[in-house]
Amino acid sequence: MSVKVRIPAQLRQLTGGEGVVECDAGPVENIIKQLEEKHGGISERMLENGELRRFINIYIDGEDIRFEDGLATEAGDGAEVSIVPAVAGG
């Protein structure tokens, strides 16, 4: 059982340029741990004190995990997990 994790351009230097990484299905926090095991340094860019950084958004099949169970939100087999950094500017 796996999910596809879409990696934004800002983090691809940590994944060797890969835009999509496969991980085992499960809670988002476990998916982030898997990403860290495969691509060291990625979790520190996404998490702060064990919580998702406020400028990082994660969606599972288009649904924002902040409105679900946060890092405990389950990504089922075949789901698409998208990591989307917030964009600001003027």
Secondary structure, 3 states (H helix, E strand, C coil): CEEEEECCHHHHHHCCCCCEEEEECEEHHHHHHHHHHHCCCHHHHHEECCEECCCEEEEECCEEHHHCCHHHCEECCCCEEEEEECCCCC
